[in-house]
Amino acid sequence: MPDVLLLALLVVAIATGWWLGRRERRHRGTGPAPPALARDYFVGLNYLLNDQQDQAIETFIGALEVNSDTVETHLALGNLFRNRSEADRALKIHQNLLARPTLTADQSERVQLELSRDFLALGLLDRAERLLEGLVRDAQDDELRASARRLLIDLLEREREWQAALDVALPKMVRQHDDIRRAAAHWLCELAEQERHSASPVLARRHLRQALATDARCVRANLLLAAMAHDTGQYKQAIKLLRRIPDQDPAYTPLMLEPLAHAYRLLDDEEGLVHGLRELLDQAPSTAVIALLAETLHHQGQEQEALALIREQLERRPSLDAIHQLLTLSRRQARAADDHIELLERHTLALVRARPRHRCRRCGFATETLHWQCPRCRNWGTMQPIDAPGEG
């Protein structure tokens, strides 16, 4: 929010608070507002006109009385500061509010919620956690308690306290909210990853099955189960698990291709791989599937069929990956170091490698590395492989 707009809102807020304070005193029969209030108000305006914004803000805040009518104004001011990346100022306002003995229980809880947001913004996680735990346990207002619970979940995620986040989310939140359900499945996968690396495969598999029971579309759970089956030599089981992924979400098909091919090759079943890739191509058309199928056909000596497959792909869905692969296969088939083809192959490879490989479908953040939680918007399961032509 621009500074001018913020200060304009401050002026309106202070004027409103001044008027409300005078109205309250009239109702109580205590007479007109003291001259100091008017003096501070005009001093603040003078600072504002002279472009001394910090002094104007401090003067306005000092002039605004705290009473039952102006609590909302103070809360709004604090939120403005926090949204303006000045959480330290917001913290002062909210701490000053909380110290007032005239607050109702409902107002006190609302101020505590805003204070917890200030602490989160400042990285004071322990303080935020204590406040939020108290609100989750004791808050009278259901909506406020739900907001505190969500904030506490967000905090526990930052601290990588996956089991604690699951405990706070409760079955009810997981059932009612898609984003919480998706996140809970990933928390279970995080626990499974830890257990897998600490040689607790039984616990890891249990958590992965819980992840799939929580969110049947959790691709990550099947990828991990397939990896664990592969680790123990159960290659057919790994293939079975990987083949479920296109049904869960076709966008993640490229992630399963390398482990799928590896499992088939360890079984010495190239024909099974070709058959499986052709089925995948019918089920979930993908540039990545076509590329692997063409490479596999080439290794089997079926160069013409591999080239025809890539040409057909270029006619249907032109892409840089397909152009690069066509050049590579053409050069291999010619068995000649054609300078032009080699130059084109080298430059298309550089362009392919320069593109991001994954993008968040929620906020558009793009990166080479797959993150199960988007680093920008922090949503779980929204980063997907970029496979469609023209993307990246």
C-alpha positions in Angstrom: 0.0 0.0 0.0 1.5 3.4 -1.0 2.6 5.7 1.9 0.3 8.5 0.8 -2.8 6.2 1.0 -1.7 4.8 4.3 -1.3 8.2 5.8 -4.6 9.3 4.3 -6.2 6.4 6.1 -4.4 7.3 9.3 -5.8 10.8 9.1 -9.4 9.4 8.6 -8.8 7.0 11.5 -7.5 9.6 13.9 -10.4 12.0 13.0 -12.8 9.2 13.6 -11.2 8.3 16.9 -11.2 11.9 18.0 -14.9 12.3 17.1 -15.8 9.0 18.9 -13.8 10.0 21.9 -15.6 13.4 22.1 -19.0 11.7 21.7 -18.2 9.2 24.5 -17.3 12.0 26.8 -20.5 13.9 26.0 -22.5 10.8 26.8 -20.6 10.6 30.1 -21.0 14.3 30.8 -17.3 14.8 31.1 -17.1 17.9 28.8 -15.3 18.6 25.5 -12.1 17.0 24.4 -9.0 18.3 26.0 -7.0 20.9 23.9 -4.0 18.5 23.8 -5.9 16.1 21.5 -6.6 18.8 19.0 -3.1 20.1 19.2 -1.6 16.7 18.6 -3.9 16.1 15.7 -2.8 19.4 13.9 0.8 18.8 14.8 0.5 15.4 13.0 -1.1 17.1 10.0 1.8 19.6 9.9 4.3 16.7 9.8 2.3 15.1 7.0 2.3 18.3 4.9 6.0 18.6 5.4 6.5 15.1 4.2 7.8 13.9 7.7 5.8 10.7 7.5 7.3 8.8 10.5 6.8 11.8 12.8 3.2 12.2 11.5 2.4 8.5 12.1 3.8 8.5 15.7 1.9 11.7 16.5 -1.4 10.4 15.2 -1.0 7.1 17.1 -0.3 9.0 20.3 -3.3 11.2 19.8 -5.7 8.3 19.2 -7.3 7.4 22.5 -7.9 3.7 23.4 -11.5 3.1 24.3 -14.2 0.6 23.3 -15.1 2.6 20.2 -11.6 2.9 18.9 -10.3 -0.7 19.4 -11.2 -1.5 15.7 -9.3 1.6 14.5 -6.2 0.5 16.5 -6.5 -3.0 15.1 -6.8 -1.6 11.5 -3.7 0.6 12.0 -1.7 -2.3 13.3 -2.7 -4.5 10.3 -1.8 -1.6 8.0 1.7 -1.5 9.5 2.2 -5.2 9.3 1.0 -5.3 5.7 3.5 -2.5 5.0 6.3 -4.8 6.4 6.5 -2.8 9.6 5.5 -5.5 12.0 7.5 -3.9 14.8 5.2 -0.9 14.8 2.2 -3.2 14.6 3.5 -5.1 17.6 3.7 -1.9 19.7 0.1 -0.9 18.8 -1.2 -4.4 19.7 0.8 -4.7 22.9 -0.5 -1.3 24.0 -4.0 -2.4 23.3 -3.6 -5.7 25.2 -2.4 -3.8 28.2 -5.7 -1.9 28.5 -7.9 -3.2 31.3 -11.1 -2.0 29.6 -11.0 -4.6 26.8 -13.8 -7.1 26.7 -12.9 -10.8 26.5 -13.7 -10.9 22.8 -11.6 -7.8 22.1 -8.7 -9.3 24.1 -8.8 -12.5 22.0 -8.8 -10.5 18.8 -5.8 -8.5 19.9 -4.0 -11.7 20.9 -4.6 -13.1 17.4 -3.2 -10.0 15.8 -0.2 -10.1 18.2 0.5 -13.7 17.1 0.5 -12.5 13.5 3.0 -9.8 14.4 5.3 -12.3 16.2 5.1 -14.6 13.1 6.0 -11.7 10.8 9.0 -10.9 13.1 10.1 -14.5 13.3 9.4 -14.8 17.0 7.8 -18.2 16.6 7.9 -19.3 20.3 5.9 -16.3 21.4 3.4 -16.7 18.5 3.1 -20.4 19.4 2.2 -19.7 23.0 -0.4 -17.2 22.1 -2.0 -19.4 19.5 -2.1 -22.5 21.7 -3.9 -20.5 24.3 -6.5 -19.2 21.7 -7.0 -22.7 20.2 -7.6 -24.0 23.7 -9.6 -21.2 25.3 -11.1 -18.8 22.7 -14.9 -18.4 23.0 -15.5 -17.4 19.3 -15.5 -20.4 17.0 -14.3 -18.4 13.9 -11.5 -16.8 15.8 -10.4 -20.2 17.2 -10.4 -21.6 13.7 -8.2 -18.7 12.5 -5.8 -19.3 15.4 -5.7 -23.0 14.5 -4.8 -22.3 10.9 -2.0 -19.9 12.0 -0.7 -22.5 14.5 -0.6 -25.1 11.7 1.3 -22.6 9.5 3.8 -22.0 12.3 4.3 -25.7 12.9 4.9 -26.3 9.2 7.7 -23.6 9.3 9.2 -25.5 12.2 8.8 -28.8 10.4 6.8 -30.2 13.3 4.8 -32.5 11.1 3.1 -34.7 13.7 2.2 -31.6 15.8 0.6 -30.0 12.7 -1.4 -33.2 12.2 -2.5 -33.1 15.8 -3.7 -29.5 15.6 -5.5 -30.0 12.2 -7.8 -32.6 13.7 -9.8 -34.9 11.5 -12.6 -32.3 11.2 -10.4 -29.7 9.5 -8.8 -32.4 7.2 -12.3 -33.5 6.1 -13.7 -30.0 5.5 -10.8 -28.1 3.8 -9.2 -29.3 0.6 -5.9 -27.4 1.3 -5.6 -28.9 4.8 -6.3 -32.4 3.5 -3.7 -32.0 0.8 -1.2 -30.6 3.3 -1.9 -33.3 5.8 -1.0 -36.0 3.2 2.3 -34.3 2.6 3.0 -34.0 6.4 2.6 -37.8 6.5 4.9 -38.2 3.5 7.5 -36.0 5.4 7.2 -38.3 8.4 7.6 -41.3 6.1 10.8 -39.8 4.5 12.3 -39.3 8.0 11.4 -42.9 8.9 12.8 -44.3 5.7 16.1 -42.6 6.2 16.2 -43.7 9.9 15.6 -47.4 8.9 12.0 -47.6 10.0 10.3 -48.9 6.8 7.3 -50.4 8.6 6.4 -47.0 10.1 7.2 -45.2 6.8 4.8 -47.5 4.9 2.1 -47.0 7.5 2.3 -43.2 7.2 2.3 -43.4 3.4 -0.9 -45.6 3.5 -2.4 -43.0 5.8 -1.4 -40.3 3.3 -3.3 -42.0 0.5 -6.3 -42.6 2.8 -6.2 -38.8 3.6 -5.8 -37.7 0.0 -6.2 -40.4 -2.7 -4.6 -38.0 -5.2 -1.3 -37.8 -3.3 1.2 -38.7 -6.0 4.1 -38.3 -3.6 2.9 -41.2 -1.5 2.9 -43.6 -4.4 6.3 -42.4 -5.6 7.7 -43.1 -2.1 6.0 -46.5 -1.8 7.4 -47.4 -5.3 10.9 -46.3 -4.2 10.7 -48.4 -1.1 9.6 -51.4 -3.1 12.5 -50.8 -5.5 14.9 -50.7 -2.6 13.9 -54.2 -1.5 14.0 -55.7 -5.0 10.2 -55.7 -5.5 10.4 -54.3 -9.0 7.0 -55.6 -10.2 5.4 -54.0 -7.1 7.2 -50.7 -7.9 5.9 -50.8 -11.4 2.3 -51.4 -10.2 2.6 -48.5 -7.8 4.0 -46.1 -10.4 1.3 -47.0 -12.9 -1.3 -45.6 -10.5 0.1 -42.1 -10.8 -1.5 -41.0 -14.1 -4.9 -41.9 -12.6 -4.1 -39.7 -9.6 -2.9 -36.8 -11.6 -1.7 -37.0 -15.2 0.3 -33.9 -14.8 2.8 -35.8 -12.7 3.4 -38.6 -15.3 6.9 -37.3 -16.1 8.0 -38.0 -12.5 7.3 -41.7 -12.7 9.1 -42.4 -16.0 12.7 -42.7 -14.8 11.9 -45.1 -11.9 9.5 -47.0 -14.2 12.1 -47.6 -16.9 14.7 -48.5 -14.3 12.4 -51.2 -12.8 11.6 -52.7 -16.2 15.3 -52.8 -17.1 16.2 -54.5 -13.8 13.6 -57.1 -14.7 15.3 -57.3 -18.2 11.9 -56.5 -19.8 12.4 -54.0 -22.5 9.4 -55.2 -24.3 7.3 -54.7 -21.2 8.6 -51.2 -21.0 7.7 -50.4 -24.6 4.2 -51.9 -24.0 3.8 -50.0 -20.8 4.9 -46.7 -22.4 2.4 -47.2 -25.3 -0.4 -47.7 -22.8 0.7 -44.6 -20.9 0.7 -42.7 -24.2 -3.0 -43.6 -24.7 -3.8 -42.9 -21.1 -1.9 -39.7 -20.5 -0.4 -38.2 -23.6 2.9 -36.5 -22.7 6.0 -35.2 -24.4 8.1 -37.0 -21.7 6.4 -40.3 -22.4 7.0 -40.0 -26.2 10.7 -39.0 -25.6 11.3 -42.1 -23.4 9.4 -44.4 -25.8 11.4 -43.1 -28.8 14.7 -43.5 -26.9 13.7 -47.1 -25.9 12.8 -48.0 -29.5 16.1 -46.5 -30.7 18.0 -48.8 -28.2 16.1 -51.8 -29.6 17.3 -50.9 -33.1 13.9 -49.6 -34.3 15.3 -46.2 -35.4 12.7 -45.5 -38.1 9.9 -46.1 -35.8 11.5 -43.9 -33.2 11.9 -41.1 -35.7 8.4 -41.5 -36.9 7.1 -41.2 -33.4 8.9 -37.9 -32.8 7.8 -36.5 -36.2 4.2 -37.3 -35.3 4.6 -35.6 -32.0 6.0 -32.5 -33.6 3.0 -32.4 -36.0 0.6 -32.7 -33.1 2.3 -30.8 -30.3 5.4 -28.9 -31.4 7.9 -28.6 -28.6 11.6 -27.8 -28.1 12.2 -31.1 -26.4 10.9 -33.0 -29.4 13.0 -30.9 -31.8 16.1 -31.7 -29.8 15.3 -35.4 -29.7 14.6 -35.5 -33.4 18.0 -33.9 -34.1 19.8 -36.3 -31.7 18.2 -39.4 -33.2 18.8 -38.1 -36.8 22.5 -37.6 -36.1 22.8 -41.1 -34.4 21.1 -42.7 -37.4 23.2 -41.0 -39.9 26.3 -41.9 -37.9 28.0 -38.8 -39.2 29.2 -35.7 -37.5 27.2 -33.3 -39.6 28.3 -29.9 -38.4 24.9 -28.3 -38.9 23.0 -31.0 -37.1 25.5 -31.1 -34.3 25.4 -27.3 -33.9 21.5 -27.4 -33.8 21.6 -30.3 -31.3 24.0 -28.5 -29.0 22.0 -25.2 -29.0 18.6 -26.9 -28.6 20.0 -28.8 -25.6 21.2 -25.5 -24.1 17.7 -24.1 -24.5 16.0 -27.1 -23.0 18.3 -27.1 -20.0 17.8 -23.4 -19.5 14.0 -23.7 -19.0 12.4 -24.3 -15.6 11.1 -27.8 -15.3 8.4 -27.3 -12.7 5.8 -24.6 -12.1 3.2 -23.9 -9.3 -0.3 -24.1 -10.7 -1.5 -21.8 -8.0 1.0 -18.8 -8.1 3.0 -19.5 -11.3 6.4 -19.8 -9.5 8.8 -21.7 -11.8 12.0 -23.6 -10.8 14.3 -26.4 -12.0 13.8 -28.4 -8.8 10.6 -30.0 -7.7 9.3 -28.7 -4.4 6.3 -30.5 -2.9 5.5 -27.2 -1.1 5.7 -24.2 -3.3 8.5 -21.8 -1.9 6.4 -18.7 -2.9 2.8 -19.4 -2.0 3.5 -22.3 0.4 0.7 -24.4 -1.0 1.3 -28.2 -0.9 1.2 -30.4 -4.0 0.8 -27.5 -6.5 4.3 -27.7 -8.1 4.0 -29.7 -11.3 6.3 -30.8 -14.1 6.2 -28.5 -17.2 5.4 -30.8 -20.1 3.1 -28.9 -22.4 4.8 -27.2 -25.4 5.3 -23.5 -25.2 5.6 -23.5 -21.4 8.6 -22.5 -19.4 
